[in-house]
Amino acid sequence: MVLVAAVAAAVLIGTTGTLQARAQSTGQEATAEVSSNLRIVGVYGARNGTGADVDAVEVHLELAAGAPPMDLTRLLLRVSDGTHVATYSYGAPGFSTSWIRGTNHSAVLFAGDLVRLQLQLGAPLAPRQPVQMTLLPETGAPLDADFRTPPTYGADTTITLR
């Protein structure tokens, strides 16, 4: 009877260890999927001249605290002005990246890096125009960067949008 109890206890302990390891793995994967790995530092509009509407957008972003390195070649940006919808991806026409701080390590964003995403818009943004922008990383939650263009642009060629 003692031998049967010992065998049963060993089986229970082994099963508990397996379940604990599986639960930890699932918890880490769920945390990576739910938490956003990116943080938007700023969104800026660019104009070719003082009489023109915004025809390009720059998004400055970095990794959120504790986030693992992110491969920007897997990042998608969706931009909608209510009339036009465009999706941008790494290396596609109208989308480029440059590092403001840090070094471009094969398009991987590391902690401490600050990167500039540049988008050439298909349709210019007029004053007072609402825009929905969503960053879709490979893992993690989508990150919204919605904004409304200012009522006037004045003589500025670079406009802070968010």
Secondary structure, DSSP 8 states (H G I E B T S, - for coil): -HHHHHHHHHHHHHHHHHHHHHHHHHHHHHHHHHS--EEEEEEEEE-SSTTS-EEEEEEEEEE-TT---EEGGG-EEEEE-SS-EEEEETTSTTEEEEEEES--BTTEE-TT-EEEEEEEEEEEE-TT-EEEEEEE-SSS--EE--EE--S--TT-SEEE--
